[in-house]
Amino acid sequence: MTERFEHWAAEAAVPEARNDDEPLPALVQGFFLERLMTQRNASPATVSAYRDTFRLLLRYLADQQQCPATTVTMDMLHADTILAFLNDLEVRR
């Protein structure tokens, strides 16, 4: 199990030079174009599912931070925020 996790972590590693002030939508777009579509050859249904989830997350973060979704950054994203987002999804949907 550990070896499998290490392999996944190495594949998903984010470069050290990542800027937490970079807008999250730009990072998400890069994830879709580079990781899902090119590297993983994900199906259209998988890409759509990720897209829809990220849209919901960006809207949630924008509402919580009271800012436009285009200005949401990685430094606004924390484990507690993700848990609150998931809880919000359960309650609303």
N, CA, C and O of each residue as an XYZ file, in Angstrom:
372
protein
N       0.819     -1.189      0.000
C       0.000      0.000      0.000
C       0.865      1.254      0.000
O       0.572      2.206     -0.724
N       1.913      1.268      0.793
C       2.779      2.439      0.868
C       3.436      2.703     -0.472
O       3.512      3.851     -0.910
N       3.911      1.657     -1.126
C       4.559      1.815     -2.427
C       3.588      2.399     -3.441
O       3.960      3.258     -4.240
N       2.358      1.938     -3.410
C       1.340      2.445     -4.325
C       1.060      3.927     -4.059
O       0.930      4.712     -4.997
N       0.969      4.308     -2.779
C       0.752      5.704     -2.431
C       1.916      6.559     -2.890
O       1.708      7.632     -3.458
N       3.137      6.103     -2.655
C       4.316      6.864     -3.054
C       4.337      7.073     -4.562
O       4.707      8.147     -5.037
N       3.940      6.052     -5.317
C       3.880      6.172     -6.775
C       2.859      7.249     -7.163
O       3.138      8.107     -8.000
N       1.668      7.192     -6.541
C       0.632      8.185     -6.827
C       1.104      9.579     -6.436
O       0.917     10.532     -7.193
N       1.711      9.705     -5.265
C       2.168     11.013     -4.793
C       3.225     11.589     -5.733
O       3.223     12.790     -6.003
N       4.117     10.753     -6.228
C       5.147     11.225     -7.158
C       4.511     11.677     -8.467
O       4.927     12.681     -9.046
N       3.506     10.941     -8.935
C       2.808     11.312    -10.171
C       2.067     12.629    -10.017
O       2.039     13.445    -10.938
N       1.467     12.835     -8.849
C       0.627     14.004     -8.620
C       1.391     15.178     -8.020
O       0.800     16.211     -7.705
N       2.684     15.025     -7.863
C       3.471     16.067     -7.194
C       3.332     17.409     -7.898
O       3.310     17.497     -9.125
N       3.241     18.429     -7.094
C       3.159     19.795     -7.605
C       4.561     20.368     -7.547
O       5.254     20.185     -6.547
N       4.995     21.051     -8.582
C       6.344     21.608     -8.572
C       6.566     22.515     -7.370
O       5.646     23.184     -6.900
N       7.796     22.527     -6.883
C       8.166     23.332     -5.721
C       7.884     24.815     -5.953
O       7.639     25.551     -4.997
N       7.913     25.253     -7.184
C       7.773     26.671     -7.494
C       6.316     27.138     -7.533
O       6.040     28.262     -7.953
N       5.393     26.294     -7.102
C       3.983     26.673     -7.134
C       3.762     27.952     -6.340
O       4.318     28.133     -5.257
N       2.955     28.819     -6.888
C       2.648     30.096     -6.255
C       1.239     30.012     -5.685
O       0.278     29.892     -6.444
N       1.096     30.072     -4.355
C      -0.217     29.965     -3.733
C      -1.095     31.174     -4.000
O      -2.292     31.148     -3.715
N      -0.512     32.232     -4.543
C      -1.293     33.408     -4.899
C      -1.850     33.327     -6.315
O      -2.647     34.172     -6.723
N      -1.435     32.322     -7.056
C      -1.939     32.160     -8.423
C      -3.428     31.805     -8.353
O      -3.823     30.982     -7.527
N      -4.251     32.408     -9.198
C      -5.682     32.108     -9.161
C      -5.955     30.618     -9.361
O      -5.407     29.987    -10.265
N      -6.799     30.078     -8.511
C      -7.128     28.661     -8.565
C      -7.734     28.260     -9.909
O      -7.422     27.176    -10.402
N      -8.592     29.089    -10.529
C      -9.130     28.680    -11.836
C      -8.042     28.384    -12.876
O      -8.203     27.478    -13.694
N      -6.951     29.130    -12.851
C      -5.853     28.879    -13.796
C      -5.188     27.539    -13.504
O      -4.828     26.809    -14.427
N      -5.026     27.215    -12.222
C      -4.439     25.929    -11.849
C      -5.354     24.773    -12.242
O      -4.893     23.728    -12.700
N      -6.657     24.979    -12.057
C      -7.626     23.937    -12.412
C      -7.619     23.710    -13.925
O      -7.669     22.571    -14.388
N      -7.557     24.786    -14.678
C      -7.512     24.645    -16.133
C      -6.270     23.858    -16.545
O      -6.347     22.982    -17.406
N      -5.139     24.163    -15.941
C      -3.920     23.417    -16.225
C      -4.068     21.949    -15.875
O      -3.587     21.080    -16.602
N      -4.734     21.669    -14.762
C      -4.980     20.284    -14.346
C      -5.792     19.556    -15.405
O      -5.472     18.425    -15.771
N      -6.845     20.205    -15.899
C      -7.677     19.566    -16.914
C      -6.910     19.318    -18.200
O      -6.934     18.217    -18.751
N      -6.233     20.344    -18.669
C      -5.556     20.230    -19.950
C      -4.364     19.293    -19.891
O      -4.178     18.457    -20.775
N      -3.569     19.432    -18.863
C      -2.318     18.673    -18.793
C      -2.507     17.287    -18.181
O      -2.116     16.286    -18.781
N      -3.088     17.226    -17.024
C      -3.154     15.968    -16.277
C      -4.256     15.039    -16.768
O      -3.987     13.904    -17.160
N      -5.483     15.515    -16.747
C      -6.596     14.625    -17.082
C      -6.625     14.248    -18.553
O      -6.712     13.070    -18.897
N      -6.552     15.239    -19.410
C      -6.752     14.980    -20.833
C      -5.506     14.424    -21.515
O      -5.596     13.508    -22.332
N      -4.353     14.975    -21.182
C      -3.137     14.581    -21.880
C      -2.462     13.379    -21.229
O      -2.235     12.362    -21.885
N      -2.143     13.490    -19.949
C      -1.382     12.435    -19.273
C      -2.231     11.209    -18.953
O      -1.779     10.077    -19.126
N      -3.462     11.431    -18.487
C      -4.296     10.319    -18.034
C      -5.285      9.830    -19.090
O      -5.894      8.774    -18.925
N      -5.449     10.588    -20.172
C      -6.391     10.225    -21.227
C      -7.764      9.888    -20.636
O      -8.367      8.872    -20.981
N      -8.243     10.752    -19.746
C      -9.508     10.524    -19.056
C     -10.680     10.601    -20.025
O     -10.630     11.303    -21.035
N     -11.717      9.875    -19.699
C     -12.916      9.873    -20.538
C     -13.633     11.215    -20.425
O     -13.449     11.942    -19.449
N     -14.444     11.538    -21.418
C     -15.222     12.778    -21.343
C     -16.114     12.842    -20.100
O     -16.312     13.920    -19.541
N     -16.650     11.708    -19.667
C     -17.500     11.692    -18.468
C     -16.683     12.030    -17.223
O     -17.166     12.736    -16.338
N     -15.465     11.536    -17.149
C     -14.592     11.837    -16.010
C     -14.227     13.311    -15.994
O     -14.272     13.956    -14.947
N     -13.868     13.838    -17.144
C     -13.514     15.254    -17.242
C     -14.715     16.111    -16.842
O     -14.552     17.094    -16.119
N     -15.909     15.756    -17.296
C     -17.122     16.504    -16.945
C     -17.396     16.456    -15.440
O     -17.787     17.463    -14.848
N     -17.196     15.305    -14.831
C     -17.430     15.168    -13.393
C     -16.463     16.046    -12.599
O     -16.871     16.734    -11.664
N     -15.193     16.021    -12.969
C     -14.211     16.886    -12.317
C     -14.561     18.356    -12.531
O     -14.523     19.156    -11.596
N     -14.901     18.699    -13.762
C     -15.245     20.088    -14.086
C     -16.398     20.588    -13.223
O     -16.329     21.674    -12.649
N     -17.455     19.787    -13.138
C     -18.628     20.191    -12.372
C     -18.294     20.349    -10.890
O     -18.767     21.283    -10.242
N     -17.494     19.453    -10.361
C     -17.106     19.526     -8.951
C     -16.248     20.752     -8.691
O     -16.451     21.445     -7.694
N     -15.299     21.031     -9.564
C     -14.463     22.215     -9.382
C     -15.284     23.509     -9.492
O     -15.016     24.479     -8.782
N     -16.260     23.518    -10.365
C     -17.130     24.698    -10.462
C     -17.851     24.942     -9.142
O     -17.904     26.067     -8.645
N     -18.403     23.871     -8.586
C     -19.087     23.994     -7.302
C     -18.128     24.458     -6.207
O     -18.480     25.303     -5.384
N     -16.930     23.908     -6.202
C     -15.926     24.295     -5.197
C     -15.543     25.763     -5.347
O     -15.470     26.489     -4.356
N     -15.299     26.204     -6.576
C     -14.920     27.601     -6.793
C     -16.039     28.555     -6.365
O     -15.776     29.594     -5.760
N     -17.283     28.196     -6.681
C     -18.410     29.033     -6.252
C     -18.508     29.078     -4.732
O     -18.750     30.131     -4.141
N     -18.317     27.916     -4.109
C     -18.373     27.855     -2.647
C     -17.280     28.730     -2.031
O     -17.548     29.521     -1.126
N     -16.060     28.586     -2.520
C     -14.949     29.388     -1.995
C     -15.184     30.879     -2.216
O     -14.908     31.694     -1.336
N     -15.692     31.228     -3.387
C     -15.970     32.639     -3.678
C     -17.025     33.187     -2.724
O     -16.900     34.309     -2.233
N     -18.061     32.400     -2.463
C     -19.096     32.832     -1.517
C     -18.524     32.997     -0.111
O     -18.817     33.974      0.578
N     -17.710     32.035      0.303
C     -17.131     32.086      1.647
C     -16.152     33.243      1.817
O     -16.095     33.869      2.875
N     -15.392     33.516      0.778
C     -14.382     34.579      0.835
C     -14.943     35.935      0.395
O     -14.269     36.961      0.491
N     -16.187     35.919     -0.089
C     -16.846     37.127     -0.590
C     -15.992     37.833     -1.645
O     -15.673     39.018     -1.545
N     -15.642     37.042     -2.655
C     -14.831     37.555     -3.756
C     -15.268     36.868     -5.045
O     -15.956     35.848     -4.998
N     -14.879     37.413     -6.190
C     -15.193     36.731     -7.454
C     -14.455     35.388     -7.540
O     -13.338     35.255     -7.041
N     -15.072     34.419     -8.163
C     -14.454     33.091     -8.305
C     -13.112     33.172     -9.022
O     -12.223     32.358     -8.769
N     -12.961     34.134     -9.904
C     -11.706     34.270    -10.659
C     -10.535     34.703     -9.788
O      -9.384     34.615    -10.215
N     -10.815     35.171     -8.568
C      -9.737     35.621     -7.687
C      -9.427     34.629     -6.564
O      -8.559     34.896     -5.733
N     -10.121     33.490     -6.526
C      -9.851     32.459     -5.517
C      -8.449     31.907     -5.756
O      -8.074     31.616     -6.892
N      -7.673     31.765     -4.673
C      -6.303     31.265     -4.782
C      -6.123     30.013     -3.927
O      -6.971     29.683     -3.097
N      -5.008     29.328     -4.145
C      -4.707     28.116     -3.400
C      -4.597     28.368     -1.905
O      -4.940     27.493     -1.110
N      -4.129     29.535     -1.507
C      -3.976     29.793     -0.080
C      -5.319     29.949      0.630
O      -5.354     30.029      1.857
N      -6.414     29.993     -0.108
C      -7.756     30.018      0.482
C      -8.287     28.612      0.704
O      -9.356     28.435      1.290
N      -7.561     27.629      0.248
C      -8.013     26.237      0.259
C      -7.308     25.473      1.377
O      -6.085     25.328      1.365
N      -8.087     24.988      2.339
C      -7.557     24.252      3.483
C      -8.424     23.012      3.716
O      -9.528     22.913      3.180
N      -7.928     22.084      4.504
C      -8.685     20.864      4.797
C     -10.052     21.200      5.393
O     -11.059     20.605      5.010
N     -10.088     22.144      6.322
C     -11.366     22.534      6.932
C     -12.327     23.094      5.891
O     -13.534     22.859      5.959
N     -11.791     23.830      4.935
C     -12.624     24.405      3.877
C     -13.220     23.303      3.010
O     -14.397     23.352      2.653
N     -12.404     22.311      2.676
C     -12.886     21.181      1.860
C     -13.967     20.417      2.614
O     -14.993     20.057      2.036
N     -13.742     20.171      3.899
C     -14.757     19.462      4.692
C     -16.056     20.256      4.765
O     -17.141     19.683      4.665
N     -15.952     21.563      4.937
C     -17.151     22.407      4.964
C     -17.856     22.382      3.605
O     -19.085     22.353      3.540
N     -17.075     22.394      2.523
C     -17.634     22.315      1.169
C     -18.394     20.999      0.977
O     -19.514     20.994      0.467
N     -17.784     19.895      1.386
C     -18.431     18.597      1.239
C     -19.697     18.511      2.081
O     -20.702     17.948      1.648
N     -19.642     19.067      3.277
C     -20.832     19.098      4.134
C     -21.928     19.941      3.475
O     -23.099     19.562      3.486
N     -21.549     21.063      2.913
C     -22.501     21.928      2.224
C     -23.152     21.185      1.050
O     -24.354     21.315      0.819
N     -22.368     20.419      0.326
C     -22.929     19.629     -0.784
C     -23.968     18.634     -0.281
O     -25.029     18.471     -0.884
N     -23.653     17.973      0.824
C     -24.595     16.991      1.383
C     -25.902     17.656      1.785
O     -26.981     17.116      1.538
N     -25.807     18.815      2.397
C     -26.997     19.507      2.894
C     -27.834     20.058      1.739
O     -29.056     19.910      1.722
N     -27.169     20.689      0.782
C     -27.888     21.332     -0.325
C     -28.378     20.370     -1.388
O     -29.397     20.631     -2.028
N     -27.696     19.292     -1.587
C     -28.053     18.386     -2.689
C     -28.674     17.164     -2.103
O     -29.057     16.253     -2.837
